[in-house]
Amino acid sequence: MLQAVKQNGAALFFADESLKKDRDIVLQAVKQDGTALRYADESLKKDRDFMLQAVKQNGAALFFADESLKKDRGIVLQAVKQDGTSLKYADESLKKDRDFMLQAVKQNGAALLFADESLKKDRDIVLQAVQQNGAALKYADESLKKDHDIVLQAVKQDGAAFKYADESLKKDRDIVLQALQQNGATLKYADESLKKDHDIVLQAVKQDGAALEYADESLKKDRDIVLQAVKQDGTALRSGLHVWPTFATRKGVGRNTYKHG
């Protein structure tokens, strides 16, 4: 049975009832499939030591824990560390607990999604969340998406988080440049004025040549920018061909791309 659940955790369903109380077998099943805990003996779902091990293997196992253990800070924190979204299975009291949520987002910023709405306005909690996972900015209160420092920290961790920033910050050069260092494609979300900015667009195509697609038409004719884009990604030339085919053909830049485009 041990080999069976290692291959497919759901095989626990077919185990003899005596084996559904076997800690080693159930842990292996949970490791392979967190939902396999549903087939375990109820005694294990109430066993703190066992559940602590189970959520370390798969945070989603928290869903099947006894209700009393969904209030257990240690167990829930371990679940969140393994899978930030497992916080949704925790008792509501923990989602409103500031100290607990501060620890939870340090473990996994995505846990911010399930925090009480009041805590999504808490600057310290949101800052910790985006430092761990920049994309957690998506779940912050709108007021904090206008906060320069929070957004800057978010894009430092994950440039793609830039798309969740308030429109007012999409004109901010420091934030945009930081985002582009992580993810050139975020040029797509920058203010139109910055898509005409030579230095901004150059930074974008250095990181991701395909970002040329989002540049202002005037910069798709810029030799330095297009050369950098092609250097990073040969297929990037397709984004600029319609505005400067003569240059591309004359210099032989991306000739194969042009031929097959």
C-alpha positions in Angstrom: 0.0 0.0 0.0 2.9 2.3 0.7 4.1 2.1 -2.9 0.6 2.6 -4.2 0.0 5.9 -2.4 3.4 7.1 -3.4 2.3 6.8 -7.0 -1.2 8.1 -6.4 -2.4 9.5 -3.0 -6.0 8.8 -3.9 -5.2 5.1 -3.7 -5.7 5.5 0.1 -9.4 5.3 -0.6 -9.0 1.6 -1.3 -6.8 0.8 1.7 -8.1 -1.4 4.5 -9.5 0.7 7.4 -6.6 -0.3 9.6 -4.2 1.2 7.1 -6.0 4.5 7.0 -4.8 4.9 10.6 -1.2 4.2 9.6 0.7 7.5 9.9 3.4 6.6 7.4 1.0 5.5 4.7 -1.3 8.5 5.1 1.7 10.9 5.1 2.9 9.5 1.9 -0.5 9.7 0.4 -0.8 13.4 1.4 2.6 14.2 0.1 1.5 13.0 -3.4 -2.0 14.4 -3.1 -3.1 16.7 -0.3 -6.8 15.9 -0.8 -6.0 12.2 0.0 -6.3 13.2 3.7 -10.1 12.9 3.3 -9.7 9.1 3.3 -7.7 9.0 6.5 -9.1 7.9 9.8 -10.7 10.7 11.7 -8.3 10.2 14.6 -5.4 11.4 12.5 -7.3 14.6 11.5 -7.5 15.5 15.2 -3.9 14.5 15.9 -1.8 17.7 16.2 1.5 16.2 15.6 0.3 14.2 12.6 -1.4 17.3 11.1 1.7 19.3 11.5 3.6 16.8 9.4 0.7 16.6 6.9 0.6 20.3 6.1 4.3 20.4 5.8 3.9 17.9 3.0 1.0 19.6 1.4 -0.7 22.8 2.7 -4.0 21.9 1.2 -4.3 19.1 3.8 -5.5 21.8 6.2 -8.9 21.6 4.6 -9.4 18.2 6.1 -8.1 18.9 9.5 -10.3 18.9 12.5 -12.0 22.3 13.1 -10.1 22.7 16.3 -6.7 22.5 14.5 -7.8 25.1 11.9 -7.4 27.6 14.8 -3.9 26.3 15.6 -1.4 29.0 14.7 1.5 26.6 14.3 -0.3 24.3 12.0 -1.8 27.0 9.9 1.6 28.8 9.6 3.2 25.6 8.3 0.4 25.1 5.8 0.8 28.6 4.6 4.5 28.2 4.3 4.0 25.3 2.0 1.1 26.8 0.1 0.0 30.4 0.7 -3.5 29.7 -0.6 -4.1 27.2 2.1 -5.0 30.1 4.5 -8.5 30.0 3.0 -9.1 26.8 5.1 -8.0 28.4 8.4 -10.5 29.6 11.0 -11.8 33.1 10.4 -10.4 34.3 13.7 -6.8 33.9 12.4 -7.6 35.8 9.2 -8.5 38.8 11.4 -5.5 38.4 13.7 -2.9 41.1 12.9 0.1 39.4 14.5 -0.8 36.1 12.9 -1.3 37.6 9.4 2.0 39.4 9.7 3.7 36.0 10.2 1.7 34.4 7.5 2.6 36.8 4.7 6.2 36.6 5.7 6.0 32.9 5.0 4.0 33.4 1.8 2.8 36.7 0.4 0.0 35.1 -1.5 -1.7 34.6 1.9 -2.8 38.2 1.7 -5.6 37.2 -0.5 -7.4 35.5 2.4 -6.7 38.1 5.0 -9.6 40.1 6.5 -10.3 43.2 4.4 -9.3 45.4 7.3 -5.8 43.9 7.2 -5.4 44.5 3.4 -5.2 48.2 4.4 -2.5 47.5 6.9 0.7 49.0 5.5 3.1 46.7 7.5 1.3 43.6 6.5 1.1 44.5 2.8 4.7 45.6 2.7 5.8 42.2 4.2 3.6 40.4 1.7 5.0 42.1 -1.4 8.5 41.7 -0.3 7.9 38.0 -0.1 5.8 37.8 -3.3 5.5 40.9 -5.4 2.3 39.7 -7.0 0.5 40.0 -3.6 0.1 43.6 -4.5 -3.0 42.5 -6.4 -4.7 41.7 -3.1 -3.8 45.0 -1.3 -6.4 47.7 -0.7 -6.6 50.2 -3.5 -5.1 52.9 -1.2 -1.9 51.0 -0.9 -1.5 50.4 -4.6 -0.8 54.2 -4.7 1.9 53.9 -2.1 5.3 54.5 -3.8 7.4 52.4 -1.4 5.0 49.4 -1.4 4.8 49.3 -5.2 8.6 49.8 -5.5 9.1 46.8 -3.2 6.6 44.7 -5.1 8.2 45.3 -8.5 11.7 44.7 -7.1 10.5 41.2 -6.1 8.4 40.6 -9.3 8.4 43.1 -12.1 5.0 41.7 -13.3 3.4 43.1 -10.2 3.6 46.5 -11.9 0.3 45.9 -13.6 -1.5 46.0 -10.2 -0.1 49.5 -9.4 -2.3 52.5 -9.3 -2.4 54.5 -12.6 -0.7 57.4 -11.0 2.5 55.3 -10.4 2.6 54.0 -13.9 4.1 57.4 -14.8 6.8 57.1 -12.1 10.2 56.5 -13.8 11.9 54.9 -10.8 9.1 52.3 -10.4 8.9 51.7 -14.1 12.7 51.2 -14.5 12.7 48.9 -11.5 9.9 46.8 -12.9 11.6 46.6 -16.3 14.8 45.3 -14.8 12.7 42.3 -13.6 10.3 42.0 -16.5 10.7 44.0 -19.8 7.1 43.1 -20.9 5.7 45.3 -18.1 6.3 48.2 -20.5 2.8 47.2 -21.7 1.4 48.8 -18.5 3.5 51.9 -18.4 2.0 55.3 -19.1 2.0 56.2 -22.8 4.5 59.1 -22.1 7.1 56.5 -21.0 6.6 54.4 -24.0 8.1 57.3 -25.9 11.1 57.6 -23.5 14.3 56.3 -25.1 15.9 55.1 -21.9 12.8 53.4 -20.6 12.2 51.5 -23.8 15.9 50.6 -24.1 15.8 49.1 -20.6 12.7 47.1 -21.5 14.1 45.5 -24.7 17.4 44.7 -23.0 15.5 42.6 -20.6 12.9 41.2 -23.0 13.3 41.9 -26.7 9.6 41.2 -27.4 8.8 44.3 -25.3 9.5 46.3 -28.5 5.8 45.6 -29.3 4.8 48.0 -26.6 7.1 50.9 -27.5 5.8 54.0 -29.2 5.9 53.8 -33.0 8.6 56.4 -33.1 11.0 54.2 -31.1 10.4 51.1 -33.3 12.4 53.0 -35.9 15.3 53.7 -33.4 18.4 51.8 -34.5 19.8 51.3 -31.0 16.6 50.1 -29.5 15.8 47.7 -32.3 19.3 46.2 -32.3 19.1 45.7 -28.5 15.7 44.0 -28.9 16.9 41.7 -31.6 20.1 40.9 -29.6 17.9 39.8 -26.7 15.3 38.1 -28.8 15.7 37.5 -32.6 12.0 37.3 -33.1 11.4 40.7 -31.6 12.0 42.3 -35.0 8.4 41.4 -36.0 7.3 44.1 -33.7 9.1 46.8 -35.7 9.1 45.6 -39.3 6.1 47.5 -40.3 7.8 50.8 -39.5 11.3 50.2 -40.6 11.7 47.3 -43.1 14.2 49.2 -45.2 16.6 49.4 -42.2 16.2 45.8 -41.4 16.8 44.6 -44.9 19.8 46.9 -45.5 21.6 45.9 -42.3 20.6 42.2 -42.5 19.3 42.4 -38.9 16.8 39.6 -38.2 16.8 38.7 -42.0 15.6 35.1 -41.2 12.8 36.4 -39.0 11.7 38.9 -41.7 11.7 36.1 -44.3 9.5 33.8 -42.2 7.4 36.5 -40.5 
